[in-house]
Amino acid sequence: MCGILGAIAHSSMSPVTDTVRHFIAPRGPDGSGTWDGQAQNIFINLSHARLSIIDVSDHARQPMLDEACDWIITYNGEIFNYIEIREELRALGWSFHSASDTEVLLKAWAQWGIDALPRLNGMFAFAVHNQKTGETWLVRDRFGVKPLLWARLPGDGLVFSSSVAAVAQAIDAQVDTAYCSFGLRYKAFEGPDGGAPFEGVHSVAPGGWLKLTITPTASGANVGLEITEGRWYDLAQAVAAKQASIAVCSDNDLLEQCQHLLQDAVKLRLRSDVPLAVSLSGGLDSSTVAALAARQVTDLHGFTYGSPNALQSEGPVVDRLTRKVGITPHYIWPALDAAGLDALLERTLSYQEAPFPGLSVMAQNEVFRHVRQAGFKVLLGGQGGDEAFAGYRKFFVVAARHAMRTRDAGNTVRLLYSLGLMLLHEAGQARLFWRALGRYQPKTDFAFDLLDWTAPTANLWGAAAGGLADRQIEDVQHWSIPTLLRYEDRNSMGHGVETRLPFMDYRLVELALALPARLKIANGFGKWAVRHVSQGVVPDFIRLNRKKRGFDVTQTWIADGLGDALRARLHDQKSALAPYMKKNVNINHVLSNEALQANSNLLDEALMLAWLAEPIRPPAKAEGAAA
């Protein structure tokens, strides 16, 4: 896991300056490297900031060059099945000089080219350049777990990086207000084609590639660059193929497949040459990952935002879980004063390099700070379970709607029964449901309170004719996973921590999405398949808990000083924010502590303005853990 950066341009004056390199430094605190080359009149730079996880020796340093095949790579991520691929390559005659997954990836690319990608089980974003042909490829993993941004340079060149701020700085980019307003309205900033908060900055699409080829002019001189893009992975096609292949399987067979793949996904992600830990939320997904990992790791540590003594937090549930499965818990529940909250806000704004809503992203940043301070570089988490196995409440409605539309009487009855049970058991959270439902209503009269932007409209329910799997795919590709992955990647890597997500193993995602609705929603539960296969692994007080809770953050943060910090920032940057804000806004009145606590949309606008005040921020350095 690392930070990458590079440029391909006509001029030897590369935009990859020391100032730009600083943006990837937090992602790779264990070392750095750079390589410069030339193909015809095209100058190439590949840079790297290293977080050592697999093979921590200098043999695994990057950029990595293989003299035998003329390919050189700068790479961010992990290939979890690198051992199996290495043995396959050895059988084909390849030899290895390191124990790293980087060398495996480099030689797999040299052997198979783009056909190597379907063999990879992992999260990755990389650039490979061939010194002989002059071609350069940018490639991203199936679900976009790892970021890869790029932009065109004047004169037909290109700059790319793990850091959107690095790319924006290199081209002096302006804010893309369409990206910002859509994300603010629907809390979904990224999408199936990627996304970036700056004009002219693009993402390599999840499951996509970009190729740069030197092209001759009419005179025959190699002076041009041709950029082509494509996809190497299609989730919808993969799910359709899986649905066809499992059509003859019994429910028990499918549940056994889920159990095997989940166990194997966790096992693969325990491969590490440095200490690793687990994230604990007290929910089903992180608890399942943690409990499975605890069976294979001695003295496993877990981190949670909460306290055993804070009943409103996840701490009490995590306390029971860790005692039951034998995990050493670390509780993060800091008593931050006004200065501490302002520093946390600034650090999160810097690490995210893009807007974010709500206080949970800040709390997540604080968790990763403690993880690194405790000496861990790798953290396994439960991200992806809700999307793949239908854990969100909206999926009850989508599945029932489709059953009624297709006149499937049996499934209609079962799904309406589950919907009723779920609502009955979670009646105490009706206010939260109603507030969340606002995002799903295609209101044409929605307006921002502070920002002088036109609010976009979108359909979050999915096509009326679509089934449960269709709507889940939309969450994986657009409405949920891409944005959540961005929050987690930027917060973790800002502290030099790699997160690994077993529920995002492509084999498990494809199977989960392909499962019939009856194995995902049953008896008033979402994620029924996970609940079934985790029996005997996860305690029933978590496994059979119907109440779904979000990431807890004490709302006293606003009164404890965050409200004051936000108002001060907006006052201090009033002139810079004027192009974005409505006229004659009384900041102190509109953004009172009471208003910020009562209106989450208003808080999100205030956080957006805090980011807009300085969209490209100097990289923040990690600080010591709070008391």
ChimeraX attribute file (.defattr): number of C-alpha atoms within 10 A of each C-alpha:
attribute: neighborCount
match mode: 1-to-1
recipient: residues
	/A:1	27
	/A:2	32
	/A:3	31
	/A:4	34
	/A:5	29
	/A:6	26
	/A:7	25
	/A:8	27
	/A:9	25
	/A:10	23
	/A:11	14
	/A:12	15
	/A:13	9
	/A:14	18
	/A:15	23
	/A:16	22
	/A:17	11
	/A:18	8
	/A:19	12
	/A:20	20
	/A:21	21
	/A:22	16
	/A:23	30
	/A:24	27
	/A:25	25
	/A:26	25
	/A:27	30
	/A:28	23
	/A:29	19
	/A:30	16
	/A:31	15
	/A:32	20
	/A:33	15
	/A:34	16
	/A:35	17
	/A:36	13
	/A:37	14
	/A:38	15
	/A:39	18
	/A:40	13
	/A:41	15
	/A:42	19
	/A:43	19
	/A:44	25
	/A:45	20
	/A:46	28
	/A:47	23
	/A:48	30
	/A:49	30
	/A:50	28
	/A:51	26
	/A:52	24
	/A:53	25
	/A:54	20
	/A:55	17
	/A:56	18
	/A:57	12
	/A:58	10
	/A:59	13
	/A:60	20
	/A:61	24
	/A:62	25
	/A:63	22
	/A:64	22
	/A:65	21
	/A:66	14
	/A:67	9
	/A:68	8
	/A:69	15
	/A:70	14
	/A:71	22
	/A:72	23
	/A:73	27
	/A:74	30
	/A:75	31
	/A:76	28
	/A:77	25
	/A:78	27
	/A:79	23
	/A:80	23
	/A:81	17
	/A:82	24
	/A:83	15
	/A:84	12
	/A:85	21
	/A:86	22
	/A:87	14
	/A:88	13
	/A:89	17
	/A:90	12
	/A:91	10
	/A:92	10
	/A:93	8
	/A:94	14
	/A:95	14
	/A:96	12
	/A:97	8
	/A:98	17
	/A:99	17
	/A:100	23
	/A:101	23
	/A:102	26
	/A:103	24
	/A:104	24
	/A:105	23
	/A:106	23
	/A:107	25
	/A:108	23
	/A:109	18
	/A:110	19
	/A:111	15
	/A:112	11
	/A:113	11
	/A:114	14
	/A:115	12
	/A:116	16
	/A:117	20
	/A:118	12
	/A:119	14
	/A:120	20
	/A:121	21
	/A:122	25
	/A:123	24
	/A:124	24
	/A:125	28
	/A:126	26
	/A:127	25
	/A:128	23
	/A:129	23
	/A:130	18
	/A:131	18
	/A:132	10
	/A:133	13
	/A:134	20
	/A:135	18
	/A:136	22
	/A:137	19
	/A:138	23
	/A:139	27
	/A:140	29
	/A:141	28
	/A:142	27
	/A:143	25
	/A:144	27
	/A:145	26
	/A:146	26
	/A:147	29
	/A:148	29
	/A:149	25
	/A:150	26
	/A:151	22
	/A:152	20
	/A:153	17
	/A:154	11
	/A:155	11
	/A:156	14
	/A:157	22
	/A:158	22
	/A:159	26
	/A:160	28
	/A:161	33
	/A:162	27
	/A:163	27
	/A:164	28
	/A:165	29
	/A:166	30
	/A:167	30
	/A:168	27
	/A:169	18
	/A:170	21
	/A:171	18
	/A:172	13
	/A:173	18
	/A:174	15
	/A:175	18
	/A:176	14
	/A:177	16
	/A:178	16
	/A:179	18
	/A:180	22
	/A:181	21
	/A:182	19
	/A:183	21
	/A:184	22
	/A:185	21
	/A:186	19
	/A:187	21
	/A:188	21
	/A:189	27
	/A:190	25
	/A:191	23
	/A:192	19
	/A:193	16
	/A:194	21
	/A:195	19
	/A:196	23
	/A:197	25
	/A:198	23
	/A:199	17
	/A:200	18
	/A:201	23
	/A:202	20
	/A:203	25
	/A:204	25
	/A:205	25
	/A:206	28
	/A:207	21
	/A:208	22
	/A:209	22
	/A:210	19
	/A:211	18
	/A:212	20
	/A:213	15
	/A:214	20
	/A:215	16
	/A:216	13
	/A:217	10
	/A:218	7
	/A:219	7
	/A:220	8
	/A:221	12
	/A:222	15
	/A:223	16
	/A:224	20
	/A:225	21
	/A:226	13
	/A:227	17
	/A:228	11
	/A:229	14
	/A:230	13
	/A:231	15
	/A:232	16
	/A:233	18
	/A:234	13
	/A:235	19
	/A:236	17
	/A:237	11
	/A:238	17
	/A:239	21
	/A:240	14
	/A:241	14
	/A:242	18
	/A:243	18
	/A:244	10
	/A:245	11
	/A:246	16
	/A:247	12
	/A:248	10
	/A:249	10
	/A:250	10
	/A:251	15
	/A:252	9
	/A:253	12
	/A:254	20
	/A:255	20
	/A:256	15
	/A:257	16
	/A:258	22
	/A:259	18
	/A:260	13
	/A:261	20
	/A:262	24
	/A:263	17
	/A:264	16
	/A:265	23
	/A:266	23
	/A:267	18
	/A:268	18
	/A:269	23
	/A:270	21
	/A:271	16
	/A:272	17
	/A:273	13
	/A:274	14
	/A:275	14
	/A:276	25
	/A:277	27
	/A:278	28
	/A:279	26
	/A:280	31
	/A:281	25
	/A:282	26
	/A:283	20
	/A:284	28
	/A:285	27
	/A:286	22
	/A:287	27
	/A:288	28
	/A:289	27
	/A:290	30
	/A:291	24
	/A:292	20
	/A:293	22
	/A:294	20
	/A:295	13
	/A:296	12
	/A:297	15
	/A:298	10
	/A:299	11
	/A:300	21
	/A:301	24
	/A:302	24
	/A:303	22
	/A:304	26
	/A:305	25
	/A:306	30
	/A:307	20
	/A:308	16
	/A:309	12
	/A:310	12
	/A:311	11
	/A:312	13
	/A:313	22
	/A:314	25
	/A:315	26
	/A:316	16
	/A:317	19
	/A:318	28
	/A:319	21
	/A:320	15
	/A:321	22
	/A:322	21
	/A:323	11
	/A:324	12
	/A:325	19
	/A:326	16
	/A:327	24
	/A:328	14
	/A:329	21
	/A:330	22
	/A:331	19
	/A:332	23
	/A:333	22
	/A:334	15
	/A:335	11
	/A:336	17
	/A:337	13
	/A:338	17
	/A:339	13
	/A:340	16
	/A:341	20
	/A:342	19
	/A:343	16
	/A:344	19
	/A:345	23
	/A:346	16
	/A:347	22
	/A:348	26
	/A:349	28
	/A:350	24
	/A:351	29
	/A:352	27
	/A:353	25
	/A:354	24
	/A:355	24
	/A:356	26
	/A:357	23
	/A:358	18
	/A:359	21
	/A:360	17
	/A:361	21
	/A:362	22
	/A:363	24
	/A:364	21
	/A:365	25
	/A:366	23
	/A:367	25
	/A:368	29
	/A:369	23
	/A:370	21
	/A:371	29
	/A:372	20
	/A:373	16
	/A:374	12
	/A:375	13
	/A:376	19
	/A:377	26
	/A:378	25
	/A:379	24
	/A:380	23
	/A:381	25
	/A:382	24
	/A:383	21
	/A:384	23
	/A:385	23
	/A:386	22
	/A:387	27
	/A:388	26
	/A:389	28
	/A:390	29
	/A:391	23
	/A:392	16
	/A:393	17
	/A:394	16
	/A:395	25
	/A:396	26
	/A:397	17
	/A:398	22
	/A:399	26
	/A:400	25
	/A:401	20
	/A:402	18
	/A:403	22
	/A:404	16
	/A:405	15
	/A:406	13
	/A:407	11
	/A:408	12
	/A:409	12
	/A:410	10
	/A:411	19
	/A:412	19
	/A:413	14
	/A:414	17
	/A:415	27
	/A:416	21
	/A:417	16
	/A:418	21
	/A:419	24
	/A:420	14
	/A:421	17
	/A:422	20
	/A:423	17
	/A:424	13
	/A:425	13
	/A:426	14
	/A:427	13
	/A:428	11
	/A:429	13
	/A:430	12
	/A:431	10
	/A:432	11
	/A:433	15
	/A:434	10
	/A:435	13
	/A:436	11
	/A:437	11
	/A:438	12
	/A:439	17
	/A:440	16
	/A:441	14
	/A:442	14
	/A:443	14
	/A:444	10
	/A:445	8
	/A:446	14
	/A:447	14
	/A:448	17
	/A:449	15
	/A:450	20
	/A:451	21
	/A:452	15
	/A:453	17
	/A:454	14
	/A:455	18
	/A:456	17
	/A:457	17
	/A:458	15
	/A:459	11
	/A:460	17
	/A:461	17
	/A:462	17
	/A:463	11
	/A:464	11
	/A:465	10
	/A:466	15
	/A:467	20
	/A:468	24
	/A:469	25
	/A:470	17
	/A:471	24
	/A:472	25
	/A:473	21
	/A:474	19
	/A:475	24
	/A:476	23
	/A:477	24
	/A:478	19
	/A:479	23
	/A:480	22
	/A:481	27
	/A:482	26
	/A:483	24
	/A:484	18
	/A:485	21
	/A:486	21
	/A:487	23
	/A:488	20
	/A:489	21
	/A:490	26
	/A:491	30
	/A:492	28
	/A:493	26
	/A:494	29
	/A:495	27
	/A:496	28
	/A:497	29
	/A:498	27
	/A:499	28
	/A:500	29
	/A:501	22
	/A:502	29
	/A:503	26
	/A:504	26
	/A:505	24
	/A:506	21
	/A:507	16
	/A:508	23
	/A:509	25
	/A:510	22
	/A:511	21
	/A:512	31
	/A:513	28
	/A:514	25
	/A:515	24
	/A:516	16
	/A:517	25
	/A:518	16
	/A:519	19
	/A:520	24
	/A:521	25
	/A:522	21
	/A:523	16
	/A:524	20
	/A:525	24
	/A:526	27
	/A:527	23
	/A:528	23
	/A:529	24
	/A:530	23
	/A:531	21
	/A:532	16
	/A:533	19
	/A:534	22
	/A:535	13
	/A:536	10
	/A:537	17
	/A:538	23
	/A:539	18
	/A:540	13
	/A:541	13
	/A:542	20
	/A:543	21
	/A:544	15
	/A:545	13
	/A:546	18
	/A:547	15
	/A:548	14
	/A:549	13
	/A:550	9
	/A:551	17
	/A:552	17
	/A:553	20
	/A:554	14
	/A:555	12
	/A:556	12
	/A:557	18
	/A:558	21
	/A:559	15
	/A:560	18
	/A:561	18
	/A:562	24
	/A:563	25
	/A:564	17
	/A:565	19
	/A:566	21
	/A:567	19
	/A:568	15
	/A:569	16
	/A:570	21
	/A:571	13
	/A:572	12
	/A:573	15
	/A:574	15
	/A:575	11
	/A:576	14
	/A:577	19
	/A:578	14
	/A:579	11
	/A:580	16
	/A:581	17
	/A:582	14
	/A:583	11
	/A:584	7
	/A:585	13
	/A:586	10
	/A:587	16
	/A:588	14
	/A:589	11
	/A:590	15
	/A:591	22
	/A:592	17
	/A:593	21
	/A:594	13
	/A:595	14
	/A:596	20
	/A:597	18
	/A:598	12
	/A:599	12
	/A:600	15
	/A:601	19
	/A:602	20
	/A:603	22
	/A:604	20
	/A:605	24
	/A:606	25
	/A:607	21
	/A:608	22
	/A:609	24
	/A:610	23
	/A:611	24
	/A:612	21
	/A:613	19
	/A:614	15
	/A:615	22
	/A:616	23
	/A:617	19
	/A:618	16
	/A:619	20
	/A:620	17
	/A:621	13
	/A:622	15
	/A:623	13
	/A:624	10
	/A:625	16
	/A:626	14
	/A:627	8
